[in-house]
Amino acid sequence: MLGALLKGTFRLLLSIYAGWSAYTIRLHAVNEYGRVIHEFDPWFNYRAAEYLAANGATKFFQWFDHTVWYPLGRPVGTTIYPGMQFASVWIWQGLQHFGVDMSLNDVCVFTPAWFGVVATFFLGMLTYETTRSVNAGVASALIMAIIPAHIMRSVAGGYDNECVAVSCLCVTFYFWCRSLRGPWSWPWGIVTGLSYFCMCASWGGYIYVVNMIGLHAIFLVVIGKYSACLHHAYSLFFVIGTSLAVQIPVVGWTPLKSLEQIGPMGVFLGLQLLEFCRLARAHYDLEEAKFAAFRRKVFLAVGAVGAVFAAILFQMGYFGPISARVRGLFVQHTRTGNPLVDSVAEHQATSPRAYWQYLHQMCYLAPLGFIMCLIDPTEAKWFLILYAAVTYYFSAKMNRLILLMGPVCSALGGIAASVILEWALGETSTMLEMLEDPLEDSTTSKSKGGAAAKKGVSGSQAQPSKSKAKKRPPKGGMMRVFSEIFEPFIAVYEESTGLRKGCAISALMALFYIVSDFYGYSHRIAPPLSQPSIMFKGRQGDREVIIDDYREAYWWLRDNTPEDSRVMAWWDYGYQINGVAQRTTIADGNTWNHEHIATLGRCLTNPEKKAHNIIRHLADYVLLWSGGGGDDIAKSPHMARIANSVYSDVCLGDPTCSGFGVDQSGAPTKMMAESLLWILHGHNQKAGVQANPRLFKEAYTSKNNLVRIFKVVNISQESKDWAQNPENFKCDAPGSWYCEGQYPPALQKLTEKRKAFRQLEDFNAARGDQESEEYQKSYLERMSGKRVL
């Protein structure tokens, strides 16, 4: 009794430590730089949280922001996953209610760390549910708390959707497995549906979650594990989750219309047919042969009707297309054919080095845990097996998705660690008992003789256990396969006590090394992963200083320009300009309008005069990132390619714009040297490079030369007034809040020249546009290096 109490207390302390570690390891940036919002997207998310707190939910969902994507604007309320903002505002309001004085900014800064703890807890619960091992659950939580793949998207200040979404993912997966525990567990499907709704509200990755659960359900059917519990649990999850998900504006009816989500809906319909057949068999007491024939007829009849109905819907255009990002996960090359998508580094294929960087020792432990799950699979373990296989495939295709490997590798690593530890401690404890026997006091030797004799029989305890093992039939499946393959080795192992003890000690030493190395590595890499891009540390002489050029440039804009100023910059910086400088931007990280970004790219890559002819109708200032590294010159090839995908005259006959760039010595090509980007970037800093003062005037250069801002000379006030006049907005209905802006008439000739970019995806784009097909084919060939210029 006391031993069980001590063991339970120790597990509880380890669980508390896992939560504490998950929280503290994510606070490096706060401790170093203060309570600052990081990166780019987090600034938009914070601004949205501010708007929600100030205006309420109704106005939030009817928020059309004309200070972004100028002059078009963006319907923010219907194009945002609002779950994180609602969670943050509710936490902030709750703290205010209880008298805790904490600003909304601070709540948003700490939200990722708080939800990191939630994800850690539910990942441990998921592992416990799949293995029914408390030790495995605790070990998995300890790993999840500090695994870099999770830290990278959940550091304090990194107020991004994934920090909440990973928690929702772990919660949804836990309750799904919980709903399958036994015949009467299916009501947990209700909670699964509610958790899935939270996932839908938080991140576009909800598509992955619903497909993962659908895959698990259909897999259980295929391997003969169908049950009324599976039907009830999945039906509750799908109906409740989908009914709530469609209430989220950005999701809408896509769960019932998108090709990316049609699979889970098909699983739902299939389970209804299976349940109907099961009930019919019970009602009519059908024999196996008659039941099989009946079921076949039902599926053939319904399948035929469904196929005709689906074909009609396809012809009507009911089903939405597969996105370029998702398509990129299923093609052999690492390019999607869309230069805008390809310009984002996290959309590229994952390298082996990245796996080691973000998973470290779990690269060894997780595969071992995967094999352990295969040896004796249960319905819940099959979920982990499928989760690991599917996630590894997709993470290899897209760097960003290595985030999803964090939870499953933590679960599998925890399973492996706990099994190894339990076995090794069991073997070494037996060895210690054997070593203690000769030291027993002679006065108690008689009383312990029976025990010693038993241990003598049990001192050869391997023999009875071996005989028992022989009598115990294998459970079938993978267990039977492994038993037959390794039976000779197992026999030798069980008969050799010394070998067992030696293996146990070696396993403990190896596990200790892996755990200590992983723990140290995770704490070493946490500070770099927590580094905010908006500010960083550098050295000036022998002093360490904080380089804060970006915020200082944005503050300069906020304090020294009119409130209605429009700032043109590459889309990466739009969120920060809008959030920190509080000025109107041309584009941002939402990247919803390919043609508009192409227009922005054309402005920056065109010769100075031609660029000015466009910019004077769109912007008052042009902002560039300079100073080397990942500045705008480094990004400029992407700008040209995106521009050329819409304006074919930017790089004539060259989809990859190989003639726009710099060589290894830093010398520009002719096209680059003539571009506005090169001129503003090197103005008065590179020999012979100077902006035309009648077109652009230098307004601000940061002290470390990381940001440069130029005032646009001779802007068109007429175009500015026209674009900002509500009478020129295009509303979807009289009196509606949904009112798009338009390009000023002076840019009509430009807009007529552009050709809307068409993603030629193999299974959702109509053929017939020969020019677009040739462009895509040439682009993919050149980007993959197959065609040499």
N, C-alpha and C positions, 0 to 999 in steps of 0.2 A: 504493500500500500504506500509506504513512504517512498519507495523507489519510483513508483508511478507518479507520485506527487512531484518529486524532484525532477523527473524527466519532463513532466508537463510544464513545470515552472521554467525550466531551461529553454524549452521550445518557445514559451511565451516571451521570455527575455530576448531570444534571438529574433523573434518576429518584431518586437518593439525596436530592436536595434536596426532591423532592415528598414523600417519606416523612418527612423531617425537618420540613417545613412542616405536614404533616398531624398530626404529634404535638405540636409546640410551640404551634400556634394553638389547640389544645384545652385548654391548661393555664392559661388566664387565671384561672379560679376558684380553682385550687389556689394560684397565686401570690398572689392577693388575700386569700383566706379560709382557706387551709389545706386539709387533706385531709378534706373534708366531703361527705357524701352529700346530694344536692339533692332538691328537689321532693317529690312524694308517693309515686308508684309506686316510685321507687328505694329508699325505706325498706322497703317490703315485700320487694323483691328482695334487699336486703342481709340482712334478717332471715331470709329463706329460705336464703341462702347460709350464714349462721351455723349454722342448724339442720342443713343438709347436712354441713357440716364437723364438727360436734359429734356427729352421730348416724349418719352413713353413709347410703348410697343406699336400703337396704331400709326403714329407719324413715322416711326422707324421703318415700317414696312411700306410706307408711301413716300419714302425719301428719294427724290430725284435730285442728284447733286450736279449742279451746273459748274462747279469749280474744278471738276475733273473731266478728262477726255474732251477738253475744249476744242471746238465749240459744240460738240455733240452732247456731252453730259453722260451720266450713267444712273440708271435706276438702282441705287445701292440696295434698297430694302428687298428687292426681288432677285438680286443676283449675289447675295451673300449667304454663307452658312452661318446663322446667327447664334448657334448654341453657346459658343465660348463667351460672346458678349452678354447674353442673358445670364449665364452662370456668374460672370464677374459682377454684373450689376446687382444681381440678387445677393451675392456675398457682401458686396459693399453696402447695400441697403440693410442687410441683416446686422452687420457690424455697427452701422449708425444707430439702428434701433436699440442695440444693447449698450450704447454709449461708448463704443470703441472708435476713437478718432483716427481713421485711416483714409487717406485720399483714394479716389478711384484709380489714379496713376499707380499708387503703391499696390492696390489690390491686383491690378493687371500685371504688375511686375512679378508678384509672388504666385499668381495663379498657376504657372507651369510647374513650380516646385510643389505646390499643394497637390496638384493632380498627378504628379510623379509618385507621390505616396499612395494615392488611390490605385494607380496602375500596378504598383508593387504589391499591394494587398490582394487585389483580385487576380493577379497572375499567380500568386501563391495558392489562392483558392481554386483556380482553374487546374493547377497541377495536382492539388489534392483530390479534386473531383475525378480527374482522369486516372489517377493511380490508387486512390484511397489510402495514400501514405502521407501522414503528417510530416514526416521527415523530408520527403520529397517536396512538399509544399513550402516548408520553411526554407529549404535550400534554394528553391527557385526564387522565392521572394528576396533572399539575400543577393542573388545574382542580378535579378531585375532591378534592384535598387541602384546598382552602380554600373550596369552594362552600358558602354559608350553609345551603342546603337539607339538606346532610349534617351540617354542624357543629351545627345546632340539636338533633339527637338523639344527638350523640356527644361532648359535652364531658366532660372529666374531672369526675367527681362525679355526672354524669347517668346513674346506673346503671340504665338502662332497657333493655327487650328489644330495641328497635330498634337500639341501638348495635352489637349482635352480629349481629342479623338482616340488616342492610344488607350486612355483610361476607359472610354466608352467601349472600345473594341474588346478589352479584357473582360469588362463586366458582361457584355453581350455573350461572348464565348463561354464564360463561366456558367451563366444561367441557362444557356442552351444545353450544355453537358449535364447540368443539374436536372433539367427537365426529362432527361433520359435515364436517370438512375434506376428507377423501378417502375412497375406497372401504374402506380398512382402518383408518379412525379410530374406528369404532364402539365398540371396547372402552373408550374414554373415557366411554361411557355408564355404566359401572360407577361411576366417580368422580362423575359427575353425580348418580347415585342416592344415593351416600353424602353428597354435599354437600347434597342436598335433605333428607335425613334430619336433618342439622344445622339446616337452616332450619326444619323442622317442630318441632324441639325448642326453638327459640328464640323463635318469634313466630307468632301466628295469621295473619299475612300470608303464610304458606306457601301458602295457597289461591290467592293471586295468582300465585305463582311457578309452581305446577303448571299453572294455567290458561294462563299466558303461554307455557309450553313446548308445551302441547297445541295452542294456537292456531297457533303457528309450524309445528308438524308438519303439521296439517291444511291450513294455507295452502300449504305446499310441495306437498302432494298435489294441491290444486286447480289450481295453476299448472303442473302437469306435472313436478314435480321429485321424484316418488317414486322411491326407490331402496332396495336391500337395506340399505344403510348407514343410511338414515333409520329403517327398520323395526328393525334391530338396536339402534341407539342408543336409540331411544325405548323399546323393550321392556325393555332393561336398566335404563334410568332408572326407568321406571314400576314394574317388578316389584321391583327392589331398594329403591327409595325408598319405595314403598307398604308393602312387607313390614316395613321397619324403622320406618316412621312409625306403624303400628298398634300398635307396642310401647310408644309413648309414651302414658301413661294419658289425658292431656287430649285426645289426638287419637283414640285408639281406632279404631273401625271407620268413622269418618266419611268417610275417602277412598272408601269403597265404598257409603256410604249417603246422604251429604249431596247435596242438589240443587246446591250450590255447587261440588261436585267431580265431578259425574257426567259433565261434558264430557270431561275428560282420560281417564276410563275408557272413554268411547265412542270416543275417538281410538285408544286402545290396541286395542280390539276391532276397529275398522275397519282398522287397520294389519295385524292378523293375517289378516284376510280378503284384503287386497291382496297380502300375501306368499304366501298360499296360492294365489291366482290366478296370481301370477308363477311360482311353482314348477310349478304345473300346466301352464302354457303352455310352460315350458322342457322339461318331461318329455314332453308329448304333441306338441310342436312345432306349436302352434296358429297359424293365420294370424290376421291382425289382426281380420278380421270375426268369425271364430269365437271368438276370444278375447274380444272385446267382448260378444258374446252370452252367452258362458259367465260372464263376470264379472257381467253384469247379472242373470243367473239366481241366481247365488250370493248377491249382495247382497239381491235381492228375497226369497229364501227365508229367509235368516238374519234380515233385517229384519222380516219378518212374524212369525217365531217370537219375536224379541226384543221386538217391540211388545206381543205378547200377554203375554209374561213380565213386562215392565215394568208393564203395566196391572194384573196380578195383585198385583205387589209394592206398587204405589201403593194399591190397595184394602186391602192388609194393613197399611198404615202403615209400610212398611219404610223409605222414604226420609224423612230428616229435613227440617225446614222451612228456608226461607231466613231468615236473621236480619234484624232490623230495620235494622242498619247496612248490610248488603249491599243490602237492598231499597231503602234510601234512595239508592243509587247509580244506580238505574234509573227513578226517578220524576221528574216535571217539577218538583215543588215541592221546597224545601229542607228540609221537615219530614218526619219519618218516621211521624208519628202516635203516636210513643212519647215522652211528655214527659221521660222519664228520659234517653233518647238525645239528644233535642233540647236538653237542658240543658247538654250538653258543647260548648264553643265550637269545638273542633277538628272536630266533626262537621258544621259548617255549610259552605255553599258557599264556594269560594275566590274572593277578589276579585282583580282585576288588580293591585292594589297589592301583594298578598301574593306574586304571581309575581315582581314586580320586587324585592321585599324579599329573597326567598330565592334567586333565580336571577340577578338583576341583568343584566349584559351578556350572559349566556347566553340571555336572551330574544331577542337578535339573532343570536348566533352559532349557537345550536342549530338554528333553522329553516333556516339556510343549510346546515348539515351534513346536515340531513334531506333537503334537495333534492339535495345531492351524492350521497347514498346512492341516491336514486331514479334518478339519471342512469345509473348502471351497477350495478344491484343484483346481488348474489350471494345464495346461500342464507343466508350469515351476515349479510349486510347487511339482508336481509329481516327478520331477527330484530330488528335495531335499529329498523327502520322500524315494525314492528308494536309493539315495546316503547314507542316514543315516542308513537304514536297512541293506544294503549290507556291508557297511563299519563296522558297529558294529559287524556283524557276523564274518567277517574275522579278525578284530582286536582282537576279543576274542580268536581266534585260534593262533595268532602269536603276541608276545609282540611288535615286531618292527612296526607292522601295526597300532598301536595306533597313530602313526604320522598322519595317514589319517583321524583320528577322529577330529583333530584340526580344519580344515576348516569347516566341516559340523556342528560341535558343536558350533562353533562361529556363523555360520549363523542362526542356530535354536535358540541359546541363544539370539542373537540380535533380532530376530523376537519376541520372548517371552517378552524380556525386553521392546521393543518399544511399543508393544500392551498394556502391563500392564501400562506403563508410560503414554501413550496417554489417556487411559481410566481413570486412577486415577486422572490425572491432569484435565481432563474434568469434572469429578465429583466434585473435590475439588474447582475448579474455580467457578462452579455453586453455591456451598455452600458459597463461599466468597461473591459472588454477592448478595445472599440472606441476608447475615449478614450486608452488606453495606446499604441495603434499608432503615432501620430505621434511619440511621445517615444522610440521605440526608437533605440538607438545606430547610427550609420551603418555601423560595422564589422560589425554583425550584421544589417544590413538585407538583405544578400543571402541569408544563411542563413534569415532569417525571411520572405523574400519569398514563398517557397512557401506558408508558413503564412498570410502576409497575403493571398496570392491566394486561398487556401482560405477565409480569413475574409472576403475580399471576396466570394467566391461565398457564403461563410457570413456575410460582412457583410450579405449579403442572404439569410441563412439561412432567412428566413421563406418564400422562394420554394420551395426544395426541400421543406421541411417541409410546405408547403401542398400541393404536388403529391402528396406521400406521403399527406397526410391525405385527398386526394381519392380516391386509389387504395384507401385502407383502407376497407372496407365498414363501415357502422355495425353494432353488435352486436345490434341489434334491441330491441324493447320500448321502454322510456322513452328509451333512448339514441337510437334512430331518430327518435322524436318530437322530442326536443330538437335533434337534428342538422338536421332539416328546418325547424324553426321559426327557428333562429338562424343558419342557414347564410349568409345575406347579411351579417349583422353580423360573423360570424366571418371572412368573406372580407375585409371592410374592415379588421378588426382585424389580420389577419395581414399585410396589405400595407402597413400604416402602422407603421413601426418607432417613430416618435416617440410615437404614441398608446399603443403597448404599454408603452414605458418610463414614460410619464407615469402610466398606469394602475397600473403596478407600484409606483412611488414613492408614489402616493396610497394604494394598498392597504396598503403597509408602514406609512405614517403612521397610517392608520385602525386597523390592527391593533395598533400600538404604543399608541395611545390606549385602545383597548378593554381590552387586557391590563393596562396600568398602572392604569386606572380600576377594573377588577375586582379587581385585587390589593389596591389601597388600600382599596376598599370592604369587601372580605372581612375585612381586618384591623381595620377600624374597627368593624364590626358584631359581630365575634367576642366582644369583652368583654360587650356587652349580652346576647348569646345565651347566654353562659356564666354569667350572673347566677343564683345560687341563690335560689329563692323562700323558702327557710327562713330566710334572713338577707340583708340588703342594706345598702348604704351610704346614709347620709343626712347632713344638715347640722344642727348645733346651734350657732347663732351663726355664728362664722367657722371652726368646726372641722368636719372630716369625721369622722364616727363610723360604726361598724357597728351597725346596728339588729338586735338578736338576740332580740326579744321572743318569737318562737315557740318557739325552743329553750328559752329560760328558763322559759316557761310549762310546757313539757313536763317540764323538769327539776324544776320545783316539784311537779308531780303525782307524779313518781317518788320524790321525797324526802320528801313531806309527806302522802301518802295511803296507806292500807293496800294491800297487794299485790293483794288481791282486789277493789279498787275498779273499778267500771264507769263509764265516761265516755261520756256521750251528746254527740255533736257531729255536724254534717252530714258526710255520707260522705266528702267531699273530704279530711278531716283524719284519717280513721281509721288510715291506714298510719303516719303520723307519730306519733300518740298511742301506737299499739301498738309502734312501733319505738323511739322515743326515750323516751317516758314509761313504757313497759313496763306499760301498763294495758289492761284489757279494753275493747273498743270495741263499739259497736252496729252500725256499718256502715263500709265502706271502699270504695276504688276498684274492687274486683272487680265490684260492682253486679250480682251474679248473681241477687238476689232482689228483684224489683220491688216486691212487696207489703210486704216488710220495710222497704224504704226509704220507701215510702208511709206506713207507720206512724210512722217517724221524722219525716217531713215533717208528719204530723198533730200530733205532739207539739209541734213548734216553732211551728206556725201556729195551733194552738187557743188559746182564751182561757186565761189562767194557771191557773185552778182545774181546768178540764177536762184541761189538759195534765198537771198534777201528778198527777191521778188515774191517769194511765197511767204516767208517768215513775217514780213511786215503786216500781213493780214491775220496772223495767228498769235504772235507773241510780242511782249515788250522787252523781255530779257532772254538770253540764252545762257544756260549753265552747263559747264563741262567738268568732268572729273579729269584731273591731270596728275602729274607727279610720278608716272610710271606704274608698274605692277598691273593691276586690273583696271587701268583707267580707260577712257573712251577710245584711245588709239588702239588698245588691245581688243576692244569690242567692235571696232569699226568694220571688220569684214562681215560680221553678222548684220550690221546696219545696211551695208550695201546689198547683201543677198536678199534680205527681207524687202528692201525697196525694189529690187529688180524682179521679185516674184509678182509684183503688181504693176510696176512701171518697167516694161521690157527694154526701154531705151537707156536705163541707168548703166547696165553692163551689157552692151549689145553682143548677143551670141555667146554669152558666158554666164550661165546660171549661178556659178559659184563666185563670180566677181574676183577671179584670181589676179586681175590687173589692178585691184584696189588694195593696197597694203604697204608694208615696209619690209626691206630685206633684213638679213641677219645683222647688218651693221647699223640698222636704224634709218637708212636712207629711204625716202618715200618713192613709190612709183609715180608716174606722171599724173595719173588720175587722183591719187592721194594728195600729192603736193598742191593740186589746184582746188581741193575740196575745202569747204568752209570749216570742217572739223579740224583739219591740219593747221589751217591759218589761225583759228582762234586758240587752238591748243598751244601753238608755238609763238604766238604774238609777242614780239619784243624779247623772246627768250631763245629762239633759234635764229641762226644767221639768215638774213634776208627774208624773214617771215614777219609780216605785219598786216594787220587787218586794215581795210579801207575805212578811214575815219568818217567817211560820208555814209557808211553802211552800218558799222558796228563800232561802239566805243567801249573800251575796257572800263568796267565799273567796280570790280572787286577781284582781288586775288588773295587767297588765304595765306597766312604767314608761312606755312610749309608747302605752299604751291600745290596743294591737293585739289583745290576747287578754284575755278575761274568763272566769273560772271561778266557778260557783256550786254550793254544796253543796245537795243535795236533802234537805229536812227530812222527817222521819217516813217513811223508806223502809220498804218491807214486807220485813222480814227473813224472813218466812215464804216469800214468793215467791222471794227470793234463794236461800235454802237449798234450796227445791224445784227450782229451775232448775239448780243446781250439783250436785245429787245424781245420780250416775251411774245409779242405779236408774230415773231418769225419762228417760234417753236412749233414743232409738229406734234400735236396731242393726239392720242389714240381715240379720244372722244371729247366732245365739248365739256369743259369744266373739269377734265381729268387731271390728276396729278402727274400722269405719265406723259411728259412732253419733251421730245428730243429736240436738241438744237440742230442747226444746219450750217453748212459752210457758207461763208459770205459769197455773194454773186461774183466778186472779183476773182474767185478761185474756180469758177465754173469750167474754164478751159482745162485746168489741171485735173479736176475730178473726172472730166470726160475722157481723159487720156488713160486713166487707170483701168485695169481689168481685174475684177474681183478674183481673189485667189481661190482656186478650187482644189481641194484636197482629193486627189484621185485614189480613193481607197478601194481596194479590190472588190469589196462586197457591199458598198453602199453609194457609189457614185456612178451615174449614167455615163456611158461612153459617148464619143462623138465629137469631142472638142480636141481636134488633132494637135493644135498648138499647145494646149495645156498638157496633153499626154507627152509630147516631145520634150517640153520643159521639165516635167517630173522625171522622165527617163534619163535625160542628160544630167540633171541635178544629182540624182542618186549615183549614177556612174562616176561622175567626177568626184563626188564627196567620198566615194569608196575607193578612189584611186584607179579605177579601171580604164579611164580615158586620159591619155596624156596630151596636154596642149602642145 
